[in-house]
């Protein structure tokens, strides 16, 4: 694992999504963290070249665009792949030492994911977590959470970036990056240091995970994201998806509040959007409730008392309110940029939740287990 450079410069965190690429770079100094650079690149805004490209080539075009137009320093990056490309499974195995478990999981992963995984070479990459003991009668097993990426896909991303002289120092998973990014801002009494839940709403889908005592203990990818919300609003109001996106953006406004519109316009529009968003968000809340029930019943853990929200949807008050009411829990936007100096317009505090993954990736030298890591 690499350390911070002597200058305090952190690697560039690159959060590759299905719809956009976010890039963040911090600089660590005696006075704390400061923002070196941040940008969000919409894939569709790059024209036919990027839109027609696939996988790693598509991401590399967006990253090169970001590096050419921002104040990023260096070309060493930590990468997170789209959530849909990262396979996740929970398995139960007899208790055994880590040395034996590593080998057992190679076979287990091949059976579960359908592709080879290994420590090196061209096979897929695997990272795993012990999440708790499961007892059935006198039998005790360990439940483990596995994350894996197919070798050919991982190679595609790394080679595409390498061709642009970008050094991929590590490939991390989003839950670890998010947890790392928000943990920096929390006190000992905050949810994520105890038993806490985090929901990351992406464009195509959402990632829900629970941590306990700082360890990842539950994860699920849910095939429901911002696109589902936009489509529901469009159908309910009889408008196009593009118009629904613009309408929601108008309500939130440039400052992240309804102040961008007059009160007379904002109130009825806000209510119409709230009503249109309720159905998909209540469905998402039911999924989250089932996840938390499984965690409580399986591991006899405490139900999380709140949910931290990340992703671009985290800044939407309606999203937080509907989820909070449906779950009966407090739902708050995560603040991974709290306390960071020199924040510009791109990473302003009212959009902090959007940068959770990329921020955590830039803080990778703080330590984690990653899917793929460069030699020290």
C-alpha positions in Angstrom: 0.0 0.0 0.0 1.3 3.4 -0.9 1.5 6.4 1.4 0.8 10.1 1.0 3.4 11.7 -1.1 5.9 14.0 0.7 3.9 17.0 -0.5 0.8 15.7 1.1 -0.9 15.2 -2.3 -3.4 12.4 -2.3 -4.2 10.3 -5.4 -7.0 11.3 -7.7 -10.2 9.5 -6.7 -12.2 8.4 -9.7 -15.8 7.3 -9.2 -16.9 5.7 -12.5 -20.7 5.5 -12.7 -23.1 4.4 -15.4 -24.0 8.0 -16.3 -21.1 10.2 -15.1 -17.6 10.2 -13.8 -16.6 12.1 -10.6 -13.1 13.0 -9.8 -11.7 14.4 -6.5 -8.2 15.1 -5.2 -7.2 16.2 -1.7 -4.0 17.6 -0.3 -3.2 16.7 3.3 -1.3 19.2 5.4 -0.8 20.3 9.0 -4.0 22.3 8.9 -6.0 19.3 7.7 -7.4 18.5 4.3 -7.8 20.9 1.4 -9.4 20.3 -2.0 -6.9 20.2 -4.8 -9.6 19.7 -7.5 -13.0 18.2 -8.2 -15.1 17.7 -11.3 -18.1 15.8 -12.6 -18.1 14.7 -16.2 -21.4 13.7 -17.8 -20.7 10.9 -20.3 -23.4 12.1 -22.7 -21.9 15.6 -22.8 -18.7 14.3 -24.4 -20.4 13.5 -27.7 -20.5 10.4 -29.9 -16.9 9.4 -29.2 -17.5 8.7 -25.5 -21.2 7.6 -25.9 -20.2 5.0 -28.5 -17.3 3.7 -26.5 -17.7 0.8 -24.0 -16.3 0.1 -20.5 -12.8 1.2 -19.9 -12.5 3.2 -23.1 -15.6 5.2 -22.2 -14.3 5.9 -18.7 -10.8 6.8 -19.9 -12.2 9.5 -22.3 -14.1 11.1 -19.4 -11.1 11.0 -17.1 -8.8 12.5 -19.7 -11.3 15.3 -20.2 -11.3 15.9 -16.5 -7.6 16.0 -16.2 -7.2 18.4 -19.2 -9.6 21.0 -17.8 -9.0 21.0 -14.0 -6.4 21.6 -11.4 -5.5 18.0 -10.8 -1.9 17.3 -10.0 -0.2 14.1 -11.1 -1.7 11.1 -12.9 -1.9 8.5 -10.1 -5.4 7.4 -9.4 -7.6 5.2 -7.3 -10.5 3.8 -9.2 -14.0 2.6 -8.4 -16.0 0.7 -11.1 -19.7 1.0 -11.8 -21.6 -0.8 -9.1 -23.3 -3.1 -11.7 -19.9 -4.4 -12.7 -19.0 -5.5 -9.1 -20.5 -8.9 -8.1 -21.4 -9.3 -4.5 -22.6 -12.4 -2.6 -23.0 -13.6 1.0 -21.8 -17.1 1.7 -21.7 -19.3 4.8 -18.7 -21.5 5.5 -17.4 -23.5 8.4 -15.1 -21.5 10.7 -11.4 -21.7 9.6 -8.2 -19.7 9.7 -7.7 -16.9 7.1 -5.0 -18.9 5.4 -7.4 -21.8 4.7 -10.3 -19.5 4.0 -8.5 -17.7 1.2 -8.2 -20.9 -0.8 -11.7 -22.1 0.0 -13.1 -18.8 -1.2 -11.4 -19.1 -4.6 -13.5 -22.2 -5.3 -16.6 -20.7 -3.7 -16.3 -17.5 -5.8 -15.9 -19.5 -9.0 -19.1 -21.4 -8.2 -21.0 -18.3 -7.2 -19.8 -15.8 -9.8 -19.1 -18.2 -12.7 -15.5 -16.9 -13.4 -12.0 -17.6 -12.0 -10.6 -15.4 -9.2 -7.1 -15.3 -8.0 -4.4 -13.3 -6.3 -2.8 -12.2 -9.5 -2.7 -12.9 -13.3 -5.6 -12.4 -15.7 -8.3 -13.9 -13.4 -10.9 -11.9 -11.6 -10.2 -10.2 -8.3 -11.8 -11.0 -5.0 -12.1 -9.2 -1.7 -14.0 -10.6 1.3 -15.2 -9.6 4.8 -16.2 -11.7 7.8 -19.6 -10.3 8.7 -20.6 -12.5 11.7 -21.3 -15.9 13.1 -24.5 -17.7 12.2 -25.7 -20.5 14.6 -28.1 -23.3 13.7 -28.4 -25.7 16.6 -24.9 -26.6 17.6 -23.4 -25.8 14.2 -21.6 -22.4 13.9 -20.6 -21.0 10.6 -19.1 -17.7 9.4 -21.1 -15.5 7.1 -18.8 -13.8 4.6 -19.4 -11.0 2.2 -17.6 -11.4 -1.2 -17.0 -8.8 -3.8 -15.5 -9.8 -7.2 -14.8 -8.2 -10.6 -14.3 -10.3 -13.7 -10.7 -10.3 -14.9 -11.3 -9.2 -18.5 -13.4 -6.2 -17.3 -10.8 -5.1 -14.8 -8.0 -5.4 -17.3 -10.1 -3.4 -19.8 -10.4 -0.4 -17.4 -6.7 -0.5 -16.3 -5.3 -0.8 -19.8 -7.6 2.0 -21.2 -6.3 4.3 -18.5 -2.7 3.2 -18.8 -2.8 3.9 -22.5 -3.4 7.6 -21.5 -0.4 7.4 -19.1 -2.7 7.3 -16.1 -1.4 5.1 -13.3 -4.1 3.1 -11.6 -2.6 2.6 -8.1 -5.7 0.6 -6.8 -9.2 -0.4 -7.5 -11.5 0.0 -4.6 -15.2 -0.9 -3.9 -17.7 1.9 -3.3 -18.8 0.9 0.2 -15.3 1.0 1.5 -14.6 4.3 -0.2 -17.9 5.9 1.1 -17.2 4.6 4.6 -13.7 6.0 4.6 -14.9 9.4 3.3 -17.6 9.9 5.8 -15.9 8.3 8.8 -13.3 11.1 8.8 -16.1 13.6 9.7 -17.9 11.6 12.4 -17.6 11.7 16.1 -17.6 8.6 18.4 -21.3 8.8 18.9 -22.2 9.0 15.2 -24.1 6.2 13.5 -21.4 4.8 11.3 -19.0 4.2 14.2 -21.7 2.0 15.9 -24.3 0.2 13.7 -25.0 2.5 10.8 -26.6 2.3 7.4 -25.7 4.1 4.2 -27.7 4.3 1.0 -25.9 5.4 -2.2 -28.4 6.3 -4.9 -26.7 6.1 -8.3 -28.2 6.7 -11.7 -29.0 3.0 -12.6 -29.1 1.5 -9.2 -28.5 1.9 -5.5 -26.1 0.4 -3.0 -27.2 -0.2 0.6 -24.7 -1.3 3.3 -24.5 -1.6 7.0 -21.4 -1.2 9.1 -20.9 -2.3 12.7 -18.0 -1.1 14.8 -16.3 0.2 11.7 -16.6 -3.1 9.8 -18.8 -3.8 6.7 -21.4 -6.4 7.7 -24.1 -6.2 5.1 -24.3 -5.1 1.4 -26.9 -5.2 -1.3 -27.2 -3.7 -4.8 -30.7 -2.7 -5.6 -31.8 -2.2 -9.2 -33.5 1.1 -8.5 -31.9 4.5 -8.8 -32.3 8.1 -10.0 -33.4 6.9 -13.4 -36.4 5.1 -11.8 -37.3 8.2 -9.9 -37.1 10.4 -13.1 -39.2 7.9 -15.0 -41.9 7.8 -12.3 -42.1 11.6 -12.3 -42.4 11.7 -16.1 -45.1 9.1 -16.1 -47.1 10.7 -13.2 -47.0 14.2 -14.7 -47.3 13.2 -18.4 -44.0 14.8 -19.4 -40.7 13.4 -20.9 -37.9 12.1 -18.7 -35.7 15.0 -19.8 -38.4 17.5 -18.7 -38.8 15.6 -15.4 -35.0 16.0 -14.8 -35.2 19.7 -15.6 -38.2 20.2 -13.4 -36.5 18.6 -10.4 -33.3 20.7 -11.0 -35.4 23.9 -11.2 -37.0 23.1 -7.8 -33.7 22.3 -6.1 -32.1 25.3 -7.8 -28.5 26.4 -8.0 -28.1 26.8 -4.3 -29.7 23.4 -3.4 -32.8 25.0 -2.0 -36.2 26.2 -3.3 -34.9 29.8 -3.1 -34.0 29.5 -6.8 -37.8 29.7 -7.6 -40.5 32.1 -6.3 -42.5 30.7 -3.4 -45.7 30.8 -5.5 -44.1 28.6 -8.2 -42.1 26.3 -5.9 -45.0 25.2 -3.6 -47.3 23.6 -6.1 -44.4 22.2 -8.2 -42.8 20.8 -5.0 -46.0 19.1 -4.0 -46.5 17.6 -7.5 -42.9 16.2 -7.5 -43.2 14.9 -4.0 -46.3 13.0 -4.9 -44.7 11.6 -8.1 -41.6 10.5 -6.3 -43.4 8.8 -3.5 -44.1 5.5 -5.1 -40.6 4.5 -6.3 -39.0 5.8 -3.1 -41.5 3.9 -0.9 -40.7 0.8 -2.9 -37.0 1.4 -2.3 -37.7 1.9 1.4 -39.4 -1.5 1.5 -36.2 -3.1 0.1 -34.1 -1.3 2.7 -36.5 -2.5 5.5 -36.1 -6.1 4.4 -32.3 -5.7 4.4 -32.3 -4.3 7.9 -34.7 -7.1 9.1 -32.3 -9.7 7.7 -29.4 -8.1 9.5 -31.2 -7.9 12.8 -32.5 -11.5 12.7 -29.4 -13.1 11.3 -26.8 -11.4 13.5 -29.0 -10.3 16.4 -27.7 -6.8 15.8 -29.5 -3.6 16.6 -31.5 -2.0 13.8 -29.7 1.1 12.6 -31.2 4.3 14.0 -30.5 6.4 10.9 -29.5 6.2 7.3 -26.9 8.4 5.7 -27.6 9.2 2.0 -25.0 9.6 -0.6 -25.0 10.2 -4.4 -26.5 13.2 -6.3 -30.0 12.5 -5.0 -28.8 13.0 -1.4 -29.3 16.8 -1.7 -33.0 16.4 -2.6 -35.1 17.2 0.4 -38.1 15.3 -1.0 -36.0 12.1 -1.3 -34.9 12.3 2.3 -38.3 13.1 3.6 -40.1 10.3 1.8 -37.5 7.7 2.8 -37.5 8.9 6.4 -41.3 8.7 6.7 -41.4 5.2 5.0 -38.6 3.8 7.1 -39.5 5.5 10.4 -35.8 6.5 10.6 -33.9 9.7 10.3 -32.4 10.0 6.8 -29.6 12.6 6.4 -27.2 13.6 3.6 -23.7 12.4 4.3 -21.1 15.2 4.5 -17.8 13.7 3.3 -16.4 17.2 2.5 -17.1 18.7 6.0 -14.0 20.4 7.3 -12.2 20.4 3.9 -10.6 23.7 3.0 -10.7 25.5 -0.4 -14.0 24.0 -1.6 -15.1 25.5 -4.9 -18.4 25.6 -6.7 -18.1 22.0 -8.0 -17.8 20.5 -4.6 -19.8 23.0 -2.5 -21.1 21.7 0.8 -24.8 21.5 -0.2 -23.8 18.9 -2.8 -21.4 17.0 -0.4 -23.1 13.7 -0.6 -22.5 13.5 -4.4 -18.8 13.3 -3.8 -18.7 10.5 -1.2 -17.2 7.8 -3.3 -14.6 9.9 -5.1 -13.6 11.6 -1.8 -13.1 8.2 -0.1 -11.0 7.0 -3.1 -8.7 10.0 -2.8 -8.3 9.1 0.9 -7.3 5.6 0.0 -3.8 5.9 1.7 -5.7 5.7 5.0 -6.0 2.0 4.3 -8.5 -0.6 3.0 -8.7 -4.0 1.4 -9.1 -3.4 -2.3 -10.0 -5.5 -5.4 -6.7 -4.7 -7.0 -3.7 -2.8 -5.7 -0.4 -1.8 -7.1 2.8 -3.1 -5.5 4.1 -0.9 -2.7 
